């Protein structure tokens, strides 16, 4: 199977799990539910860092946590 060359702009599910400090299963479920923007690259699921940053910036800020 062809490997995706390491590119810091692209995350895979294990990378996302490490970044969010959660299990790979939890990260995969977030992607499947659409809570994290992702893209299909062949049979792989990838998360673009820029998409993730934009998504996180758009989330509501909790009261008193600015």
Phi and psi in radians as a Rosetta constraint file:
Dihedral C 1 N 2 CA 2 C 2 CIRCULARHARMONIC -1.216 0.35
Dihedral N 2 CA 2 C 2 N 3 CIRCULARHARMONIC 2.363 0.35
Dihedral C 2 N 3 CA 3 C 3 CIRCULARHARMONIC -1.610 0.35
Dihedral N 3 CA 3 C 3 N 4 CIRCULARHARMONIC 2.494 0.35
Dihedral C 3 N 4 CA 4 C 4 CIRCULARHARMONIC -1.367 0.35
Dihedral N 4 CA 4 C 4 N 5 CIRCULARHARMONIC 2.180 0.35
Dihedral C 4 N 5 CA 5 C 5 CIRCULARHARMONIC -1.063 0.35
Dihedral N 5 CA 5 C 5 N 6 CIRCULARHARMONIC 2.464 0.35
Dihedral C 5 N 6 CA 6 C 6 CIRCULARHARMONIC -1.089 0.35
Dihedral N 6 CA 6 C 6 N 7 CIRCULARHARMONIC 2.140 0.35
Dihedral C 6 N 7 CA 7 C 7 CIRCULARHARMONIC -2.343 0.35
Dihedral N 7 CA 7 C 7 N 8 CIRCULARHARMONIC 2.093 0.35
Dihedral C 7 N 8 CA 8 C 8 CIRCULARHARMONIC -1.111 0.35
Dihedral N 8 CA 8 C 8 N 9 CIRCULARHARMONIC -0.167 0.35
Dihedral C 8 N 9 CA 9 C 9 CIRCULARHARMONIC -1.561 0.35
Dihedral N 9 CA 9 C 9 N 10 CIRCULARHARMONIC -0.091 0.35
Dihedral C 9 N 10 CA 10 C 10 CIRCULARHARMONIC -2.159 0.35
Dihedral N 10 CA 10 C 10 N 11 CIRCULARHARMONIC 2.249 0.35
Dihedral C 10 N 11 CA 11 C 11 CIRCULARHARMONIC -1.933 0.35
Dihedral N 11 CA 11 C 11 N 12 CIRCULARHARMONIC 2.536 0.35
Dihedral C 11 N 12 CA 12 C 12 CIRCULARHARMONIC -1.823 0.35
Dihedral N 12 CA 12 C 12 N 13 CIRCULARHARMONIC 3.051 0.35
Dihedral C 12 N 13 CA 13 C 13 CIRCULARHARMONIC -0.969 0.35
Dihedral N 13 CA 13 C 13 N 14 CIRCULARHARMONIC -0.816 0.35
Dihedral C 13 N 14 CA 14 C 14 CIRCULARHARMONIC -1.060 0.35
Dihedral N 14 CA 14 C 14 N 15 CIRCULARHARMONIC -0.641 0.35
Dihedral C 14 N 15 CA 15 C 15 CIRCULARHARMONIC -1.133 0.35
Dihedral N 15 CA 15 C 15 N 16 CIRCULARHARMONIC -0.760 0.35
Dihedral C 15 N 16 CA 16 C 16 CIRCULARHARMONIC -1.080 0.35
Dihedral N 16 CA 16 C 16 N 17 CIRCULARHARMONIC -0.746 0.35
Dihedral C 16 N 17 CA 17 C 17 CIRCULARHARMONIC -1.059 0.35
Dihedral N 17 CA 17 C 17 N 18 CIRCULARHARMONIC -0.764 0.35
Dihedral C 17 N 18 CA 18 C 18 CIRCULARHARMONIC -1.118 0.35
Dihedral N 18 CA 18 C 18 N 19 CIRCULARHARMONIC -0.744 0.35
Dihedral C 18 N 19 CA 19 C 19 CIRCULARHARMONIC -1.103 0.35
Dihedral N 19 CA 19 C 19 N 20 CIRCULARHARMONIC -0.714 0.35
Dihedral C 19 N 20 CA 20 C 20 CIRCULARHARMONIC -1.576 0.35
Dihedral N 20 CA 20 C 20 N 21 CIRCULARHARMONIC 0.001 0.35
Dihedral C 20 N 21 CA 21 C 21 CIRCULARHARMONIC 0.963 0.35
Dihedral N 21 CA 21 C 21 N 22 CIRCULARHARMONIC 0.904 0.35
Dihedral C 21 N 22 CA 22 C 22 CIRCULARHARMONIC -2.423 0.35
Dihedral N 22 CA 22 C 22 N 23 CIRCULARHARMONIC 3.076 0.35
Dihedral C 22 N 23 CA 23 C 23 CIRCULARHARMONIC -1.319 0.35
Dihedral N 23 CA 23 C 23 N 24 CIRCULARHARMONIC 2.822 0.35
Dihedral C 23 N 24 CA 24 C 24 CIRCULARHARMONIC -1.112 0.35
Dihedral N 24 CA 24 C 24 N 25 CIRCULARHARMONIC -0.632 0.35
Dihedral C 24 N 25 CA 25 C 25 CIRCULARHARMONIC -1.098 0.35
Dihedral N 25 CA 25 C 25 N 26 CIRCULARHARMONIC -0.761 0.35
Dihedral C 25 N 26 CA 26 C 26 CIRCULARHARMONIC -1.108 0.35
Dihedral N 26 CA 26 C 26 N 27 CIRCULARHARMONIC -0.725 0.35
Dihedral C 26 N 27 CA 27 C 27 CIRCULARHARMONIC -1.110 0.35
Dihedral N 27 CA 27 C 27 N 28 CIRCULARHARMONIC -0.763 0.35
Dihedral C 27 N 28 CA 28 C 28 CIRCULARHARMONIC -1.088 0.35
Dihedral N 28 CA 28 C 28 N 29 CIRCULARHARMONIC -0.712 0.35
Dihedral C 28 N 29 CA 29 C 29 CIRCULARHARMONIC -1.148 0.35
Dihedral N 29 CA 29 C 29 N 30 CIRCULARHARMONIC -0.664 0.35
Dihedral C 29 N 30 CA 30 C 30 CIRCULARHARMONIC -1.061 0.35
Dihedral N 30 CA 30 C 30 N 31 CIRCULARHARMONIC -0.721 0.35
Dihedral C 30 N 31 CA 31 C 31 CIRCULARHARMONIC -1.151 0.35
Dihedral N 31 CA 31 C 31 N 32 CIRCULARHARMONIC -0.806 0.35
Dihedral C 31 N 32 CA 32 C 32 CIRCULARHARMONIC -1.091 0.35
Dihedral N 32 CA 32 C 32 N 33 CIRCULARHARMONIC -0.607 0.35
Dihedral C 32 N 33 CA 33 C 33 CIRCULARHARMONIC -1.421 0.35
Dihedral N 33 CA 33 C 33 N 34 CIRCULARHARMONIC -0.098 0.35
Dihedral C 33 N 34 CA 34 C 34 CIRCULARHARMONIC 1.438 0.35
Dihedral N 34 CA 34 C 34 N 35 CIRCULARHARMONIC 0.237 0.35
Dihedral C 34 N 35 CA 35 C 35 CIRCULARHARMONIC -1.333 0.35
Dihedral N 35 CA 35 C 35 N 36 CIRCULARHARMONIC -0.351 0.35
Dihedral C 35 N 36 CA 36 C 36 CIRCULARHARMONIC -2.225 0.35
Dihedral N 36 CA 36 C 36 N 37 CIRCULARHARMONIC 2.214 0.35
Dihedral C 36 N 37 CA 37 C 37 CIRCULARHARMONIC -1.185 0.35
Dihedral N 37 CA 37 C 37 N 38 CIRCULARHARMONIC 2.340 0.35
Dihedral C 37 N 38 CA 38 C 38 CIRCULARHARMONIC -2.469 0.35
Dihedral N 38 CA 38 C 38 N 39 CIRCULARHARMONIC 2.964 0.35
Dihedral C 38 N 39 CA 39 C 39 CIRCULARHARMONIC -2.402 0.35
Dihedral N 39 CA 39 C 39 N 40 CIRCULARHARMONIC 2.702 0.35
Dihedral C 39 N 40 CA 40 C 40 CIRCULARHARMONIC -1.650 0.35
Dihedral N 40 CA 40 C 40 N 41 CIRCULARHARMONIC 2.321 0.35
Dihedral C 40 N 41 CA 41 C 41 CIRCULARHARMONIC -2.217 0.35
Dihedral N 41 CA 41 C 41 N 42 CIRCULARHARMONIC 1.647 0.35
Dihedral C 41 N 42 CA 42 C 42 CIRCULARHARMONIC 1.158 0.35
Dihedral N 42 CA 42 C 42 N 43 CIRCULARHARMONIC -2.158 0.35
Dihedral C 42 N 43 CA 43 C 43 CIRCULARHARMONIC -1.634 0.35
Dihedral N 43 CA 43 C 43 N 44 CIRCULARHARMONIC -0.039 0.35
Dihedral C 43 N 44 CA 44 C 44 CIRCULARHARMONIC -1.588 0.35
Dihedral N 44 CA 44 C 44 N 45 CIRCULARHARMONIC 2.700 0.35
Dihedral C 44 N 45 CA 45 C 45 CIRCULARHARMONIC -1.870 0.35
Dihedral N 45 CA 45 C 45 N 46 CIRCULARHARMONIC 2.241 0.35
Dihedral C 45 N 46 CA 46 C 46 CIRCULARHARMONIC -2.245 0.35
Dihedral N 46 CA 46 C 46 N 47 CIRCULARHARMONIC 2.681 0.35
Dihedral C 46 N 47 CA 47 C 47 CIRCULARHARMONIC -2.107 0.35
Dihedral N 47 CA 47 C 47 N 48 CIRCULARHARMONIC 2.146 0.35
Dihedral C 47 N 48 CA 48 C 48 CIRCULARHARMONIC -1.435 0.35
Dihedral N 48 CA 48 C 48 N 49 CIRCULARHARMONIC 2.293 0.35
Dihedral C 48 N 49 CA 49 C 49 CIRCULARHARMONIC -0.991 0.35
Dihedral N 49 CA 49 C 49 N 50 CIRCULARHARMONIC -0.726 0.35
Dihedral C 49 N 50 CA 50 C 50 CIRCULARHARMONIC -1.089 0.35
Dihedral N 50 CA 50 C 50 N 51 CIRCULARHARMONIC -0.700 0.35
Dihedral C 50 N 51 CA 51 C 51 CIRCULARHARMONIC -1.095 0.35
Dihedral N 51 CA 51 C 51 N 52 CIRCULARHARMONIC -0.747 0.35
Dihedral C 51 N 52 CA 52 C 52 CIRCULARHARMONIC -1.138 0.35
Dihedral N 52 CA 52 C 52 N 53 CIRCULARHARMONIC -0.755 0.35
Dihedral C 52 N 53 CA 53 C 53 CIRCULARHARMONIC -1.070 0.35
Dihedral N 53 CA 53 C 53 N 54 CIRCULARHARMONIC -0.801 0.35
Dihedral C 53 N 54 CA 54 C 54 CIRCULARHARMONIC -1.073 0.35
Dihedral N 54 CA 54 C 54 N 55 CIRCULARHARMONIC -0.755 0.35
Dihedral C 54 N 55 CA 55 C 55 CIRCULARHARMONIC -1.081 0.35
Dihedral N 55 CA 55 C 55 N 56 CIRCULARHARMONIC -0.808 0.35
Dihedral C 55 N 56 CA 56 C 56 CIRCULARHARMONIC -1.149 0.35
Dihedral N 56 CA 56 C 56 N 57 CIRCULARHARMONIC -0.644 0.35
Dihedral C 56 N 57 CA 57 C 57 CIRCULARHARMONIC -1.138 0.35
Dihedral N 57 CA 57 C 57 N 58 CIRCULARHARMONIC -0.472 0.35
Dihedral C 57 N 58 CA 58 C 58 CIRCULARHARMONIC -1.466 0.35
Dihedral N 58 CA 58 C 58 N 59 CIRCULARHARMONIC -0.143 0.35
Dihedral C 58 N 59 CA 59 C 59 CIRCULARHARMONIC -1.252 0.35
Dihedral N 59 CA 59 C 59 N 60 CIRCULARHARMONIC 2.598 0.35
Dihedral C 59 N 60 CA 60 C 60 CIRCULARHARMONIC -1.163 0.35
Dihedral N 60 CA 60 C 60 N 61 CIRCULARHARMONIC 2.561 0.35
Dihedral C 60 N 61 CA 61 C 61 CIRCULARHARMONIC -1.578 0.35
Dihedral N 61 CA 61 C 61 N 62 CIRCULARHARMONIC 2.317 0.35
Dihedral C 61 N 62 CA 62 C 62 CIRCULARHARMONIC -1.263 0.35
Dihedral N 62 CA 62 C 62 N 63 CIRCULARHARMONIC 2.582 0.35
Dihedral C 62 N 63 CA 63 C 63 CIRCULARHARMONIC -0.947 0.35
Dihedral N 63 CA 63 C 63 N 64 CIRCULARHARMONIC 2.353 0.35
Dihedral C 63 N 64 CA 64 C 64 CIRCULARHARMONIC 1.290 0.35
Dihedral N 64 CA 64 C 64 N 65 CIRCULARHARMONIC 0.206 0.35
Dihedral C 64 N 65 CA 65 C 65 CIRCULARHARMONIC -2.093 0.35
Dihedral N 65 CA 65 C 65 N 66 CIRCULARHARMONIC 0.443 0.35
